[in-house]
Amino acid sequence: MDFGSILNAALSSALGPDAIVFALAAIGLNIHFGYTGLLNFGQAGFMAVGAYGLAVSVVTFDIPFWWAMCIAMLAPVLLALVLGVPTLRLRADYLAIATIATAEILRLVFGSVEMSDTLGGSNGLTGYASTFQDLNPYTTGLDLGIVSFRRGDLWSLTVGWILVALSCLLVWLLMRSPWGRLLRSIREDEDAVRSLGKNVFAYKMQALVLGGVFGGMAGIFLALKQASVIPTGFSTNVTFFAYTALLIGGAARVLGPVIGSIIFWFLMAGIGAFFSQATSGLDPLIPDFLMTNTQASLVRLVLVGLGLMLLMIYRPQGIFGDRKELAIDAR
């Protein structure tokens, strides 16, 4: 058992591009669910329109990269407006149904054969990230012994973590403002806020748009770091992983989504690497009749899911959350 390689895999994943993608997505969900009480189960849809907005603009319509970035940032805003107008005046569960259905519809449309000439079909799109890659100032990668990153990943990490830091700063400033305090009030009792003459619908729409933009940023970063977009990269489990990161770190906390994403990917990669080694080789630590190498890849999901269940029972506010601020009661 090589514990050094297990630690390397866990830290590389916890600090790597995947953690950044889900930190940004979870920051958006924190705006929706943590601060406003909106149940958005389709964050993958906001990520998809951001990623495809960039890729389609550059590859299909030959729009310059920086203009394509503007289009990609505008796409989640339009999606939020389309979803919010008919649903935000209704109960919260209508938004949940609309968002998860929309995310699946978008994924199927992006992968459809009929739209393959424009959207790339199931093979996706490539050839749009050269401008981003050409900006890379690093000549070599980074190797600290316990963690290492290639040159391209190091550039993505630099941009990504700066983006996460700026996003957290923006959320911190907004939530200390009267606007942020009003969102918390809507989460607690929107009828009381409405009785004070506030336009609850407008504030919900603003929160939905802002959180959707963070989701779009996550999709854009994902598209840039892997230099390709494919429909299967935006399935419903992406949204549920982002919610897991949010709940682990603590909803309604500025740094909760970020820390939660780091912990989530540390556990996913570390547990996966441990059981992969434990079930492989000539003399595996775990006999084949108990667990095969194929089954080992799924154990991490079982254990992380079990840990999340226990967390919701014994600390529903998350590891760093405040029970007085927000607690998800799972009992």
For each residue, the residues with C-beta under 8 A, 3 or more apart:
1: 6 274 277 278 285
2: 5 6 277
3: 6 7
4: 7 8 146
5: 2 8 9 273 277
6: 1 2 3 9 10 270 273 274 277
7: 3 4 10 11 146 270
8: 4 5 11 12 146 147 148
9: 5 6 12 13 269 270 272 273
10: 6 7 13 14 266 267 269 270 273
11: 7 8 14 15 146 147 266
12: 8 9 15 16 147 148 149 269
13: 9 10 16 18 19 265 266 268 269 270
14: 10 11 19 262 263 265 266 269
15: 11 12 19 147 157 262
16: 12 13 19 20 149 153 157 265
17: 20 21 153 156 157 160 221 222 225 226
18: 13 21 22 265
19: 13 14 15 16 22 23 261 262 264 265
20: 16 17 23 24 156 157 160 161 163 164 221 225 261
21: 17 18 24 25 160 218 221 222 225
22: 18 19 25 26 218 241 242 245 261 264 265
23: 19 20 26 27 164 245 257 258 261 262
24: 20 21 27 28 163 164 167 214 215 217 218 221
25: 21 22 28 29 43 47 214 215 218 238 239 242 245
26: 22 23 29 30 242 243 245 246 249 257 258 260 261
27: 23 24 30 31 164 167 168 171 211 214 257 258
28: 24 25 31 32 43 46 210 211 212 213 214 215 218
29: 25 26 32 33 34 40 43 211 215 242 243 246 257
30: 26 27 33 34 35 171 211 246 251 252 253 256 257
31: 27 28 34 35 36 171 183 207 210 211 214
32: 28 29 35 36 38 39 40 207 208 211
33: 29 30 36 37 38 39 40 243 246 251
34: 29 30 31 246 251 252 253 256 326
35: 30 31 32 175 180 183 184 187 207 252
36: 31 32 33 183 186 187 203 204 207 208 211
37: 33 92 186 187 188 190
38: 32 33 88 92 95 204 207 208 211
39: 32 33 92 93 95 96 99
40: 29 32 33 43 95 96 99 208 211 239
41: 96 99 100 103 236 239
42: 45 46 83 98 99 100 101 102 103 104 239
43: 25 28 29 40 46 47 99 103 215 218 238 239 242
44: 47 48 103 107 234 235 236 238 239
45: 42 48 49 79 99 102 103 106 107 215 234
46: 28 42 43 49 50 76 79 80 211 212 213 215 216 218 219
47: 25 43 44 50 51 215 216 218 219 222 234 238
48: 44 45 51 52 103 106 107 110 219 231 234
49: 45 46 52 53 75 76 78 79 106 216 219
50: 46 47 53 54 72 73 75 76 215 216 217 218 219 220 223
51: 47 48 54 55 72 219 220 222 223 229 233 234
52: 48 49 55 56 75 110 119 125 219 223 229
53: 49 50 56 57 68 71 72 73 74 75 216 220
54: 50 51 57 58 68 69 71 72 128 220 223 224
55: 51 52 58 59 120 124 125 128 223 229
56: 52 53 59 60 61 118 119 125
57: 53 54 60 61 63 67 68 71 72 128
58: 54 55 61 62 63 64 65 68 127 128
59: 55 56 62 120 125 126 127 128
60: 56 57 118 119 125
61: 56 57 58
62: 58 59
63: 57 58 67 68 71
64: 58 67 68
65: 58 68 69 128 131 132
66: 69 70 131
67: 57 63 64 70 71
68: 53 54 57 58 63 64 65 71 72 128
69: 54 65 66 72 73 220
70: 66 67 73 74
71: 53 54 57 63 67 68 74 75
72: 50 51 53 54 57 68 69 75 216 219 220
73: 50 53 69 70 76 77 213 216 217 220
74: 53 70 71 77 78
75: 49 50 52 53 71 72 78 79 216
76: 46 49 50 73 79 80 209 212 213 215 216 219
77: 73 74 80 81 209 212 213 216
78: 49 74 75 81 82
79: 45 46 49 75 76 82 83 102 212
80: 46 76 77 83 84 205 208 209 211 212 213
81: 77 78 84 85 205 209
82: 78 79 85
83: 42 79 80 86 87 95 98 99 102 208
84: 80 81 87 88 95 204 205 208 209
85: 81 82 88 205
86: 83 89 90 98
87: 83 84 90 94 95 98
88: 38 84 85 95 201 204 205 208
89: 86 201
90: 86 87 94 95
91: 94
92: 37 38 39 95 96
93: 39 96 97
94: 87 90 91 97 98
95: 38 39 40 83 84 87 88 90 92 98 99
96: 39 40 41 92 93 99 100
97: 93 94 100 101
98: 42 83 86 87 94 95 101 102
99: 39 40 41 42 43 45 83 95 96 102 103
100: 41 42 96 97 103 104 236 239
101: 42 97 98 104 105
102: 42 45 79 83 98 99 105 106
103: 41 42 43 44 45 48 99 100 106 107 234 236 239
104: 42 100 101 107 108 236
105: 101 102 108 109
106: 45 48 49 102 103 109 110 234
107: 44 45 48 103 104 110 111 231 232 234 235
108: 104 105 111 112 231
109: 105 106 112 115 119
110: 48 52 106 107 115 119 120 231 234
111: 107 108 119 121 122 230 231 232
112: 108 109 115 116 119 121
113: 116 121
114:
115: 109 110 112 118 119 121
116: 112 113 119 120 121 122 123
117:
118: 56 60 115
119: 52 56 60 109 110 111 112 115 116 125
120: 55 59 110 116 123 124 125 229 230
121: 111 112 113 115 116 124
122: 111 116 230 231 232
123: 116 120 230
124: 55 120 121 228 229 230 231 233
125: 52 55 56 59 60 119 120 128 228 229
126: 59 129 227 228
127: 58 59 130
128: 54 55 57 58 59 65 68 125 223 227
129: 126 132 133 223 224 227
130: 127 133 134
131: 65 66 134 135
132: 65 129 135 224
133: 129 130 136 152 155 227
134: 130 131
135: 131 132 155
136: 133 151 152 155
137: 155
138: 141 151 154 155
139: 151
140: 151
141: 138 148 149 150 151 153 154
142: 148 149 154
143: 148
144: 147 148
145: 148
146: 4 7 8 11
147: 8 11 12 15 144
148: 8 12 141 142 143 144 145
149: 12 16 141 142 153 154 157
150: 141 153 154
151: 136 138 139 140 141 154 155
152: 133 136 155 156
153: 16 17 141 149 150 156 157 225
154: 138 141 142 149 150 151 157 158
155: 133 135 136 137 138 151 152 158 159
156: 17 20 152 153 159 160 221 224 225
157: 15 16 17 20 149 153 154 160 161
158: 154 155 161 162
159: 155 156 162 163 221
160: 17 20 21 156 157 163 164 221 225
161: 20 157 158 164 165
162: 158 159 165 166
163: 20 24 159 160 166 167 217 221
164: 20 23 24 27 160 161 167 168 258
165: 161 162 168 169
166: 162 163 169 170
167: 24 27 163 164 170 171 214 217
168: 27 164 165 171 172 254 255 258
169: 165 166 172 173
170: 166 167 173 174
171: 27 30 31 167 168 174 175 254
172: 168 169 175 176 254
173: 169 170 176 177
174: 170 171 177 179 180 210
175: 35 171 172 180 181 183 184 254
176: 172 173 180
177: 173 174 180 181
178: 181 182
179: 174 182 183 203 206
180: 35 174 175 176 177 183 184
181: 175 177 178 184 185
182: 178 179 185 186 193 198 203
183: 31 35 36 175 179 180 186 187 203 207
184: 35 175 180 181 187 188 252
185: 181 182 188 189 190 192 193
186: 36 37 182 183 189 190 193 200 203 204
187: 35 36 37 183 184 190 326
188: 37 184 185 192
189: 185 186 192 193
190: 37 185 186 187 193 194 200
191: 194 195
192: 185 188 189 195 196
193: 182 185 186 189 190 196 198 200
194: 190 191 197 198 200
195: 191 192
196: 192 193
197: 194
198: 182 193 194 203
199: 202 203
200: 186 190 193 194 203 204
201: 88 89 204 205
202: 199 205 206
203: 36 179 182 183 186 198 199 200 206 207
204: 36 38 84 88 186 200 201 207 208
205: 80 81 84 85 88 201 202 208 209
206: 179 202 203 209 210
207: 31 32 35 36 38 183 203 204 210 211
208: 32 36 38 40 80 83 84 88 204 205 211 212
209: 76 77 80 81 84 205 206 212 213
210: 28 31 174 206 207 213 214
211: 27 28 29 30 31 32 36 38 40 46 80 207 208 214 215
212: 28 46 76 77 79 80 208 209 215 216
213: 28 46 73 76 77 80 209 210 216 217
214: 24 25 27 28 31 167 210 211 217 218
215: 24 25 28 29 43 45 46 47 50 76 211 212 218 219
216: 46 47 49 50 53 72 73 75 76 77 212 213 219 220
217: 24 50 73 163 167 213 214 220 221
218: 21 22 24 25 28 43 46 47 50 214 215 221 222
219: 46 47 48 49 50 51 52 72 76 215 216 222 223 234
220: 50 51 53 54 69 72 73 216 217 223 224
221: 17 20 21 24 156 159 160 163 217 218 224 225
222: 17 21 47 51 218 219 225 226 229 233
223: 50 51 52 54 55 128 129 219 220 226 227 228 229
224: 54 129 132 156 220 221 227
225: 17 20 21 153 156 160 221 222
226: 17 222 223
227: 126 128 129 133 223 224
228: 124 125 126 223
229: 51 52 55 120 124 125 222 223 233
230: 111 120 122 123 124 233
231: 48 107 108 110 111 122 124 234
232: 107 111 122 235
233: 51 124 222 229 230 238
234: 44 45 47 48 51 103 106 107 110 219 231 238
235: 44 107 232 238
236: 41 44 100 103 104 239 240
237: 240 241
238: 25 43 44 47 233 234 235 241 242
239: 25 40 41 42 43 44 100 103 236 242 243
240: 236 237 243 244
241: 22 237 238 244 245 264
242: 22 25 26 29 43 238 239 245 246
243: 26 29 33 239 240 246 247
244: 240 241 247 248 260 264 304 308
245: 22 23 25 26 241 242 248 249 257 260 261 263 264
246: 26 29 30 33 34 242 243 249 250 251 256 257 260 318
247: 243 244 250 251 260 308 311 312 318 328
248: 244 245 259 260 263 264 308 311 318 319
249: 26 245 246 253 255 256 257 258 259 260 261 263 318 319 320 321
250: 246 247 253 256 259 260 317 318 319 320 321 322
251: 30 33 34 246 247 256 317 318 321 326 328
252: 30 34 35 184 256 321 322 325 326
253: 30 34 249 250 256 257 318 320 321 322 325
254: 168 171 172 175
255: 168 249 258 259 320
256: 30 34 246 249 250 251 252 253 259 260 318 320 321
257: 23 26 27 29 30 245 246 249 253 260 261
258: 23 26 27 164 168 249 255 261 262
259: 248 249 250 255 256 262 263 319 320
260: 26 244 245 246 247 248 249 250 256 257 263 264 318 319
261: 19 20 22 23 26 245 249 257 258 264 265
262: 14 15 19 23 258 259 265 266
263: 14 245 248 249 259 260 266 267 319
264: 19 22 241 244 245 248 260 261 267 268 304
265: 13 14 16 18 19 22 261 262 268 269
266: 10 11 13 14 262 263 269 270
267: 10 263 264 270 271 300 303 304 307
268: 13 264 265 271 272 300 304
269: 9 10 12 13 14 265 266 272 273
270: 6 7 9 10 13 266 267 273 274
271: 267 268 274 275 299 300 303 304
272: 9 268 269 275 276 296 297 299 300
273: 5 6 9 10 269 270 276 277
274: 1 6 270 271 277 278
275: 271 272 278 279 286 291 296 297 299 300
276: 272 273 279 280 293 296 297
277: 1 2 5 6 273 274 280 281 285
278: 1 274 275 284 285 286 291 296
279: 275 276 284 285 286 288 291 292 293 295 296
280: 276 277 284 293
281: 277 284
282:
283:
284: 278 279 280 281 287 288
285: 1 277 278 279
286: 275 278 279 290 291 296
287: 284 290 291
288: 279 284 291 292
289:
290: 286 287
291: 275 278 279 286 287 288 295 296 299
292: 279 288 295 296
293: 276 279 280 296 297
294: 297 298
295: 279 291 292 298 299
296: 272 275 276 278 279 286 291 292 293 299
297: 272 275 276 293 294 300
298: 294 295 301 302
299: 271 272 275 291 295 296 302 303
300: 267 268 271 272 275 297 303 304
301: 298 304 305
302: 298 299 305 306
303: 267 271 299 300 306 307
304: 244 264 267 268 271 300 301 307 308
305: 301 302 308 309
306: 302 303 309 310
307: 267 303 304 310 311
308: 244 247 248 304 305 311 312
309: 305 306 312 313 330
310: 306 307 313 314
311: 247 248 307 308 314 315 316 318 319
312: 247 308 309 315 316 328 330
313: 309 310 316 330 331
314: 310 311
315: 311 312 318 319 321
316: 311 312 313 323 327 328 329 330
317: 250 251 321 322 323 325 326 327 328
318: 246 247 248 249 250 251 253 256 260 311 315 321
319: 248 249 250 259 260 263 311 315
320: 249 250 253 255 256 259
321: 249 250 251 252 253 256 315 317 318 325 326 327
322: 250 252 253 317 325 326
323: 316 317 327
324:
325: 252 253 317 321 322
326: 34 187 251 252 317 321 322
327: 316 317 321 323
328: 247 251 312 316 317
329: 316
330: 309 312 313 316
331: 313
